């Protein structure tokens, strides 16, 4: 009789341990996203819970989604491959700064009383 209750206790322990292990495993993408300061942390966390109910079909995609972003480089892989629009905007800003400096040099200073 003791062995029956012991076996039941071991079975309950295994079921509870497996239950929490599955939940902990599905939280890995969220932990990765938090560590990388991912902008979609909350979405990845919710999608991890949804993945539990979709028989874990989207979990691999969550793992990829969480690991694609890095705070130092964003979504891209190389820093030298900046968009041409960004380069043009930086050049325009530099021209505007030069123009402002030129106009400030031409403007006579007003005396305030």
MMTF fields as JSON, N, C-alpha, C and O atoms, coordinates in Angstrom:
{
  "mmtfVersion": "1.0.0",
  "mmtfProducer": "UNKNOWN",
  "numBonds": 451,
  "numAtoms": 452,
  "numGroups": 113,
  "numChains": 1,
  "numModels": 1,
  "chainsPerModel": [1],
  "groupsPerChain": [113],
  "chainIdList": ["A"],
  "bondAtomList": [4, 2, 8, 6, 12, 10, 16, 14, 20, 18, 24, 22, 28, 26, 32, 30, 36, 34, 40, 38, 44, 42, 48, 46, 52, 50, 56, 54, 60, 58, 64, 62, 68, 66, 72, 70, 76, 74, 80, 78, 84, 82, 88, 86, 92, 90, 96, 94, 100, 98, 104, 102, 108, 106, 112, 110, 116, 114, 120, 118, 124, 122, 128, 126, 132, 130, 136, 134, 140, 138, 144, 142, 148, 146, 152, 150, 156, 154, 160, 158, 164, 162, 168, 166, 172, 170, 176, 174, 180, 178, 184, 182, 188, 186, 192, 190, 196, 194, 200, 198, 204, 202, 208, 206, 212, 210, 216, 214, 220, 218, 224, 222, 228, 226, 232, 230, 236, 234, 240, 238, 244, 242, 248, 246, 252, 250, 256, 254, 260, 258, 264, 262, 268, 266, 272, 270, 276, 274, 280, 278, 284, 282, 288, 286, 292, 290, 296, 294, 300, 298, 304, 302, 308, 306, 312, 310, 316, 314, 320, 318, 324, 322, 328, 326, 332, 330, 336, 334, 340, 338, 344, 342, 348, 346, 352, 350, 356, 354, 360, 358, 364, 362, 368, 366, 372, 370, 376, 374, 380, 378, 384, 382, 388, 386, 392, 390, 396, 394, 400, 398, 404, 402, 408, 406, 412, 410, 416, 414, 420, 418, 424, 422, 428, 426, 432, 430, 436, 434, 440, 438, 444, 442, 448, 446],
  "bondOrderList": [1, 1, 1, 1, 1, 1, 1, 1, 1, 1, 1, 1, 1, 1, 1, 1, 1, 1, 1, 1, 1, 1, 1, 1, 1, 1, 1, 1, 1, 1, 1, 1, 1, 1, 1, 1, 1, 1, 1, 1, 1, 1, 1, 1, 1, 1, 1, 1, 1, 1, 1, 1, 1, 1, 1, 1, 1, 1, 1, 1, 1, 1, 1, 1, 1, 1, 1, 1, 1, 1, 1, 1, 1, 1, 1, 1, 1, 1, 1, 1, 1, 1, 1, 1, 1, 1, 1, 1, 1, 1, 1, 1, 1, 1, 1, 1, 1, 1, 1, 1, 1, 1, 1, 1, 1, 1, 1, 1, 1, 1, 1, 1],
  "groupList": [{"groupName": "UNK", "atomNameList": ["N", "CA", "C", "O"], "elementList": ["N", "C", "C", "O"], "formalChargeList": [0, 0, 0, 0], "bondAtomList": [1, 0, 2, 1, 3, 2], "bondOrderList": [1, 1, 2], "singleLetterCode": "X", "chemCompType": "L-PEPTIDE LINKING"}],
  "groupTypeList": [0, 0, 0, 0, 0, 0, 0, 0, 0, 0, 0, 0, 0, 0, 0, 0, 0, 0, 0, 0, 0, 0, 0, 0, 0, 0, 0, 0, 0, 0, 0, 0, 0, 0, 0, 0, 0, 0, 0, 0, 0, 0, 0, 0, 0, 0, 0, 0, 0, 0, 0, 0, 0, 0, 0, 0, 0, 0, 0, 0, 0, 0, 0, 0, 0, 0, 0, 0, 0, 0, 0, 0, 0, 0, 0, 0, 0, 0, 0, 0, 0, 0, 0, 0, 0, 0, 0, 0, 0, 0, 0, 0, 0, 0, 0, 0, 0, 0, 0, 0, 0, 0, 0, 0, 0, 0, 0, 0, 0, 0, 0, 0, 0],
  "groupIdList": [1, 2, 3, 4, 5, 6, 7, 8, 9, 10, 11, 12, 13, 14, 15, 16, 17, 18, 19, 20, 21, 22, 23, 24, 25, 26, 27, 28, 29, 30, 31, 32, 33, 34, 35, 36, 37, 38, 39, 40, 41, 42, 43, 44, 45, 46, 47, 48, 49, 50, 51, 52, 53, 54, 55, 56, 57, 58, 59, 60, 61, 62, 63, 64, 65, 66, 67, 68, 69, 70, 71, 72, 73, 74, 75, 76, 77, 78, 79, 80, 81, 82, 83, 84, 85, 86, 87, 88, 89, 90, 91, 92, 93, 94, 95, 96, 97, 98, 99, 100, 101, 102, 103, 104, 105, 106, 107, 108, 109, 110, 111, 112, 113],
  "secStructList": [7, 2, 2, 2, 2, 2, 2, 2, 2, 2, 2, 2, 2, 2, 2, 2, 2, 2, 2, 2, 2, 2, 2, 2, 2, 2, 6, 2, 2, 2, 2, 2, 2, 2, 2, 6, 6, 7, 6, 6, 2, 2, 2, 2, 2, 2, 2, 2, 2, 2, 2, 2, 2, 6, 6, 6, 1, 1, 2, 2, 2, 2, 2, 2, 2, 2, 2, 2, 7, 5, 6, 6, 6, 5, 6, 7, 1, 7, 1, 1, 7, 7, 7, 2, 2, 2, 2, 2, 2, 2, 2, 2, 2, 2, 2, 2, 2, 2, 2, 2, 2, 2, 2, 2, 2, 2, 1, 7, 7, 7, 7, 7, 7],
  "xCoordList": [0.815, 0.0, 0.863, 0.53, 1.981, 2.867, 3.443, 3.555, 3.811, 4.392, 3.388, 3.776, 2.105, 1.083, 1.043, 1.013, 1.044, 1.016, 2.332, 2.341, 3.424, 4.719, 4.77, 5.237, 4.292, 4.256, 3.337, 3.646, 2.211, 1.302, 1.973, 1.822, 2.702, 3.426, 4.509, 4.672, 5.256, 6.286, 5.648, 6.175, 4.53, 3.824, 3.342, 3.474, 2.793, 2.337, 3.525, 3.434, 4.632, 5.83, 6.339, 6.705, 6.366, 6.837, 5.919, 6.396, 4.605, 3.655, 3.816, 3.851, 3.914, 4.069, 5.405, 5.467, 6.467, 7.782, 7.768, 8.299, 7.177, 7.082, 6.245, 6.577, 5.171, 4.309, 5.101, 5.059, 5.823, 6.606, 7.805, 8.214, 8.375, 9.502, 9.075, 9.805, 7.899, 7.4, 7.172, 7.5, 6.617, 6.392, 7.728, 7.872, 8.695, 10.005, 10.716, 11.366, 10.597, 11.231, 10.601, 11.299, 9.292, 8.631, 8.869, 8.491, 9.478, 9.805, 11.21, 11.603, 11.959, 13.326, 13.379, 14.211, 12.531, 12.602, 12.359, 12.983, 11.458, 11.209, 12.434, 12.761, 13.105, 14.312, 15.423, 16.164, 15.533, 16.515, 16.17, 17.048, 14.881, 14.441, 14.711, 15.118, 14.491, 14.772, 16.263, 16.662, 17.076, 18.523, 19.053, 20.023, 18.424, 18.866, 18.14, 18.357, 17.284, 16.491, 15.69, 15.676, 15.037, 14.252, 13.041, 12.398, 12.71, 11.552, 10.208, 9.193, 10.187, 8.938, 8.898, 8.355, 9.459, 9.527, 8.158, 7.975, 7.207, 5.875, 5.193, 4.531, 5.349, 4.734, 5.339, 4.624, 6.634, 7.286, 6.819, 6.631, 6.631, 6.164, 4.751, 4.474, 3.867, 2.488, 2.467, 1.73, 3.271, 3.306, 3.844, 3.473, 4.711, 5.172, 4.036, 3.963, 3.142, 1.976, 1.015, 0.428, 0.853, -0.013, 0.568, -0.174, 1.883, 2.54, 2.23, 2.207, 1.994, 1.609, 0.284, 0.076, -0.611, -1.932, -1.99, -2.969, -0.954, -0.915, 0.019, 0.578, 0.18, 1.031, 2.462, 3.106, 2.941, 4.336, 4.743, 5.929, 3.778, 4.085, 4.871, 5.717, 4.613, 5.275, 6.498, 7.155, 6.811, 7.928, 9.261, 10.022, 9.588, 10.867, 10.949, 12.021, 9.821, 9.814, 10.015, 10.629, 9.499, 9.722, 11.201, 11.742, 11.835, 13.256, 14.047, 14.942, 13.723, 14.393, 14.103, 15.007, 12.837, 12.428, 13.182, 13.608, 13.338, 14.01, 15.505, 16.108, 16.107, 17.555, 17.972, 19.156, 17.044, 17.42, 17.847, 18.716, 17.264, 17.526, 18.675, 18.744, 19.578, 20.622, 20.638, 20.495, 20.811, 20.716, 21.794, 21.544, 22.977, 24.066, 23.928, 24.432, 23.257, 23.149, 21.727, 21.5, 20.755, 19.354, 19.023, 19.412, 18.301, 17.882, 18.899, 18.906, 19.761, 20.705, 21.888, 22.108, 22.64, 23.803, 25.074, 25.985, 25.136, 26.331, 26.0, 24.917, 26.93, 26.725, 27.034, 26.481, 27.914, 28.301, 27.231, 27.327, 26.245, 25.202, 24.032, 22.879, 24.313, 23.235, 22.419, 22.904, 21.207, 20.338, 20.813, 21.365, 20.596, 21.02, 20.198, 20.701, 18.95, 18.118, 18.707, 18.657, 19.257, 19.878, 21.127, 21.372, 21.912, 23.106, 22.724, 23.37, 21.674, 21.212, 20.7, 20.962, 19.984, 19.47, 20.616, 20.565, 21.637, 22.797, 23.516, 23.969, 23.625, 24.259, 23.43, 23.984, 22.112, 21.23, 21.336, 21.347, 21.414, 21.571, 22.894, 22.951, 23.949, 25.25, 25.187, 25.743, 24.511, 24.362, 23.565, 23.909, 22.512, 21.699, 22.483, 22.345, 23.303, 24.139, 25.125, 25.356, 25.699, 26.635, 25.915, 26.449, 24.717, 23.935, 23.557, 23.621, 23.17, 22.833, 24.052, 23.947, 25.206, 26.431, 26.764, 27.205, 26.554, 26.809, 25.868, 26.3, 24.59, 23.616, 23.879, 23.71, 24.286, 24.606, 25.822, 25.907, 26.756, 27.942, 27.585, 28.214, 26.588, 26.178, 25.299, 25.283, 24.581, 23.641, 24.395, 25.189, 24.143, 24.805, 24.188, 22.994, 25.023, 24.53, 23.764, 24.205, 22.629, 21.806, 22.231, 22.556, 22.216, 22.525, 21.238, 20.249, 21.242, 20.058, 20.273, 21.348, 19.227, 19.337, 18.871, 18.895],
  "yCoordList": [-1.19, 0.0, 1.26, 2.247, 1.22, 2.378, 2.676, 3.837, 1.617, 1.812, 2.426, 3.178, 2.12, 2.726, 4.244, 5.005, 4.67, 6.104, 6.78, 7.915, 6.074, 6.614, 6.798, 7.828, 5.808, 5.904, 7.038, 7.752, 7.206, 8.306, 9.656, 10.593, 9.751, 10.989, 11.286, 12.432, 10.255, 10.436, 10.857, 11.732, 10.254, 10.599, 12.05, 12.772, 12.476, 13.863, 14.822, 15.873, 14.456, 15.296, 15.43, 16.525, 14.339, 14.361, 15.209, 15.976, 15.082, 15.862, 17.352, 18.156, 17.722, 19.137, 19.671, 20.791, 18.886, 19.305, 19.501, 20.496, 18.581, 18.725, 19.938, 20.646, 20.179, 21.331, 22.633, 23.478, 22.786, 24.003, 24.071, 25.165, 22.932, 22.927, 23.414, 24.167, 22.993, 23.443, 24.947, 25.637, 25.459, 26.905, 27.647, 28.689, 27.127, 27.782, 27.771, 28.75, 26.681, 26.596, 27.59, 28.193, 27.766, 28.701, 30.157, 31.059, 30.396, 31.758, 32.169, 33.321, 31.252, 31.548, 32.686, 33.579, 32.706, 33.842, 35.188, 36.187, 35.216, 36.472, 36.889, 38.074, 35.945, 36.266, 36.778, 37.692, 36.185, 36.66, 38.082, 38.94, 38.327, 39.66, 40.698, 41.819, 40.34, 41.271, 41.562, 42.706, 40.544, 40.728, 41.611, 42.345, 41.541, 42.34, 43.673, 44.421, 43.984, 45.218, 45.329, 46.375, 44.254, 44.151, 45.071, 45.142, 45.784, 46.684, 45.954, 46.568, 44.66, 43.893, 42.861, 41.772, 43.188, 42.233, 41.708, 40.504, 42.609, 42.201, 41.308, 40.337, 41.627, 40.809, 39.412, 38.429, 39.316, 38.01, 37.22, 36.006, 37.888, 37.204, 36.655, 35.504, 37.477, 37.026, 35.909, 34.934, 36.045, 35.004, 33.691, 32.617, 33.767, 32.544, 31.819, 30.591, 32.574, 31.956, 31.411, 30.345, 32.139, 31.644, 30.364, 29.458, 30.286, 29.095, 27.853, 26.74, 28.042, 26.894, 26.297, 25.086, 27.164, 26.701, 26.288, 25.681, 26.609, 26.205, 25.019, 24.831, 24.239, 23.049, 23.387, 22.625, 24.516, 24.933, 25.168, 25.115, 25.426, 25.594, 26.871, 26.887, 27.935, 29.205, 29.462, 30.492, 28.555, 28.782, 28.958, 29.849, 28.162, 28.394, 29.779, 30.383, 30.281, 31.613, 32.693, 33.727, 32.446, 33.388, 33.449, 34.515, 32.293, 32.239, 33.05, 33.811, 32.89, 33.648, 35.135, 35.964, 35.471, 36.869, 37.549, 38.697, 36.832, 37.411, 37.588, 38.513, 36.714, 36.791, 37.687, 38.001, 38.106, 38.948, 40.346, 40.937, 40.879, 42.264, 42.331, 41.552, 43.277, 43.593, 45.09, 45.851, 45.516, 46.938, 47.763, 48.904, 47.202, 47.977, 48.162, 49.15, 47.238, 47.376, 47.352, 47.487, 47.182, 47.155, 45.864, 44.779, 45.993, 44.813, 44.407, 43.258, 45.338, 45.058, 44.257, 44.08, 43.777, 42.97, 43.804, 43.646, 44.701, 45.517, 46.981, 47.451, 47.681, 49.098, 49.942, 51.032, 49.461, 50.261, 50.266, 51.069, 49.431, 49.372, 50.279, 49.857, 51.529, 52.451, 52.796, 52.711, 53.176, 53.567, 54.875, 55.729, 55.024, 56.256, 57.443, 58.566, 57.212, 58.3, 58.857, 60.065, 57.996, 58.46, 59.283, 60.301, 58.851, 59.604, 60.961, 61.968, 60.985, 62.253, 63.188, 64.39, 62.647, 63.465, 64.041, 65.203, 63.247, 63.749, 64.851, 65.829, 64.701, 65.739, 67.02, 68.116, 66.888, 68.057, 68.771, 70.001, 68.023, 68.621, 69.373, 70.465, 68.797, 69.476, 70.777, 71.789, 70.758, 71.98, 73.033, 74.215, 72.614, 73.558, 74.164, 75.353, 73.358, 73.885, 74.919, 75.952, 74.638, 75.59, 76.882, 77.974, 76.762, 77.943, 78.783, 80.012, 78.133, 78.856, 79.599, 80.751, 78.945, 79.597, 80.802, 81.835, 80.671, 81.782, 82.951, 84.103, 82.661, 83.715, 84.387, 85.6, 83.619, 84.204, 85.118, 86.122, 84.772, 85.616, 86.923, 87.949, 86.906, 88.109, 89.026, 90.234, 88.502, 89.286, 90.138, 89.619, 91.466, 92.3, 92.027, 91.758, 92.104, 91.853, 93.066, 94.202, 92.825, 93.902, 94.161, 93.246, 95.442, 95.787, 95.776, 96.386, 95.107, 95.068, 96.003, 96.041, 96.759, 97.737, 97.166, 97.856],
  "zCoordList": [0.0, 0.0, 0.0, -0.656, 0.744, 0.781, -0.599, -0.993, -1.337, -2.662, -3.628, -4.522, -3.463, -4.321, -4.116, -5.083, -2.87, -2.586, -2.984, -3.461, -2.783, -3.194, -4.712, -5.198, -5.456, -6.92, -7.363, -8.317, -6.676, -7.003, -6.734, -7.517, -5.643, -5.332, -6.357, -6.775, -6.77, -7.796, -9.109, -9.796, -9.468, -10.7, -10.662, -11.651, -9.544, -9.412, -9.504, -10.139, -8.868, -8.933, -10.367, -10.793, -11.103, -12.493, -13.361, -14.198, -13.171, -13.972, -13.694, -14.625, -12.424, -12.073, -12.588, -13.096, -12.465, -12.956, -14.463, -14.957, -15.2, -16.656, -17.042, -17.993, -16.316, -16.595, -16.478, -17.372, -15.366, -15.166, -16.104, -16.493, -16.474, -17.406, -18.784, -19.428, -19.241, -20.543, -20.522, -21.488, -19.437, -19.333, -19.298, -19.938, -18.566, -18.483, -19.833, -20.201, -20.563, -21.88, -22.843, -23.658, -22.757, -23.661, -23.278, -24.025, -22.148, -21.736, -22.181, -21.996, -22.756, -23.187, -24.21, -24.051, -25.26, -26.196, -25.514, -25.871, -24.541, -23.827, -23.017, -22.961, -22.4, -21.634, -22.55, -22.187, -23.737, -24.714, -25.14, -25.233, -25.399, -25.829, -24.743, -25.048, -23.484, -22.387, -22.289, -22.068, -22.449, -22.35, -23.476, -23.287, -24.638, -25.789, -25.887, -26.84, -24.921, -24.928, -26.221, -26.87, -26.576, -27.809, -27.729, -26.682, -28.821, -28.768, -28.706, -28.377, -29.015, -29.016, -27.891, -28.073, -26.749, -25.636, -25.23, -25.05, -25.086, -24.632, -25.655, -25.289, -26.928, -27.972, -27.992, -28.188, -27.793, -27.766, -26.55, -26.637, -25.428, -24.222, -24.416, -24.078, -24.959, -25.199, -26.232, -26.082, -27.276, -28.302, -27.74, -28.214, -26.74, -26.083, -25.383, -25.422, -24.738, -24.108, -25.155, -24.969, -26.251, -27.33, -27.908, -28.289, -27.973, -28.499, -27.664, -28.189, -26.376, -25.548, -26.005, -25.93, -26.481, -26.896, -28.362, -28.796, -29.126, -30.536, -30.735, -31.815, -29.705, -29.736, -30.151, -30.872, -29.694, -29.84, -31.293, -31.617, -32.164, -33.584, -33.86, -34.755, -33.114, -33.415, -32.54, -32.691, -31.64, -30.73, -31.453, -31.075, -32.469, -33.171, -33.809, -33.851, -34.303, -34.901, -33.831, -34.092, -32.643, -31.541, -31.17, -30.878, -31.188, -30.872, -31.898, -31.53, -33.176, -34.237, -34.082, -34.186, -33.832, -33.688, -32.544, -32.664, -31.448, -30.279, -30.508, -29.965, -31.303, -31.487, -32.647, -32.772, -33.495, -34.632, -34.216, -34.857, -33.171, -32.776, -31.786, -30.835, -32.026, -31.051, -30.855, -31.813, -29.622, -29.301, -30.002, -30.389, -30.166, -30.759, -32.262, -32.798, -32.969, -34.421, -34.933, -36.135, -34.032, -34.466, -35.188, -34.757, -36.289, -37.039, -38.093, -38.536, -38.503, -39.576, -39.102, -37.903, -40.06, -39.735, -39.826, -39.013, -40.824, -40.989, -40.76, -41.109, -40.182, -39.908, -41.139, -41.284, -42.04, -43.194, -44.282, -45.211, -44.21, -45.223, -44.906, -45.0, -44.53, -44.181, -45.417, -46.546, -45.19, -46.285, -46.891, -46.198, -48.184, -48.847, -48.355, -48.315, -47.982, -47.466, -46.173, -45.939, -45.346, -44.104, -44.408, -43.76, -45.382, -45.758, -46.339, -46.051, -47.157, -47.723, -46.628, -46.663, -45.676, -44.576, -43.748, -43.345, -43.496, -42.746, -43.516, -42.92, -44.838, -45.655, -45.636, -45.554, -45.709, -45.664, -44.32, -44.272, -43.247, -41.915, -41.825, -41.261, -42.376, -42.362, -43.161, -42.737, -44.32, -45.114, -44.349, -44.377, -43.672, -42.907, -41.747, -41.459, -41.082, -39.998, -40.54, -39.911, -41.7, -42.301, -42.68, -42.483, -43.219, -43.612, -42.381, -42.427, -41.304, -40.067, -39.54, -39.119, -39.562, -39.09, -39.963, -39.459, -41.272, -42.195, -41.92, -41.892, -41.718, -41.438, -40.097, -39.969, -39.108, -37.809, -37.903, -37.196, -38.772, -38.943, -39.635, -39.373, -40.514, -41.247, -40.411, -40.651, -39.456, -38.673, -37.658, -36.874, -37.675, -36.656, -35.293, -35.167, -34.296, -32.94, -32.445, -32.619, -31.835, -31.288, -29.849, -29.093, -29.504, -28.122, -27.328, -27.734, -26.235, -25.378, -24.207, -23.608, -23.891, -22.812, -21.507, -20.488]
}
